[in-house]
Amino acid sequence: MSGAPLSEAAMRDSLLDIRLPPGGAVEAVADVLVSAGLAGCAALLVIGGLRLAFTRRRSGATPGVEARIAALAELPEDARRVGLLHLLKEVAPERYDALRPTLYRREAEIDVEAEVRAHV
């Protein structure tokens, strides 16, 4: 370079020589896959953050079955029986399903508290 300024035509001619190699179909597919992967990672991060933000925190320790039976003892008989049935369904769902057809029959005398205690 001699340090002399180039003419406009010489600059234009020198710029025409700069060419990038033509991109093939493989590069286009690779670009799409990279974009989809980055979008998927971003979506997982957003969903994970939302899940952390909106999940309910569970209280420390849930009371044991005996404590829950004792708490139900203070209720009226009908409410106590319903509470014990819910507890039986939670503790032993297979036994609850077996008892369900006979729960509302008049001749059926079911001691629900004994059933719950038997499956603890």
Secondary structure, DSSP 8 states (H G I E B T S, - for coil): --S----HHHHHHHHHT-------HHHHHHHHHHHHHHHHHHHHHHHHHHHHHHS----S----HHHHHHHHTTS-HHHHHHHHHHHHHHH-HHHHHHHGGGTT-TT----HHHHHHHT-
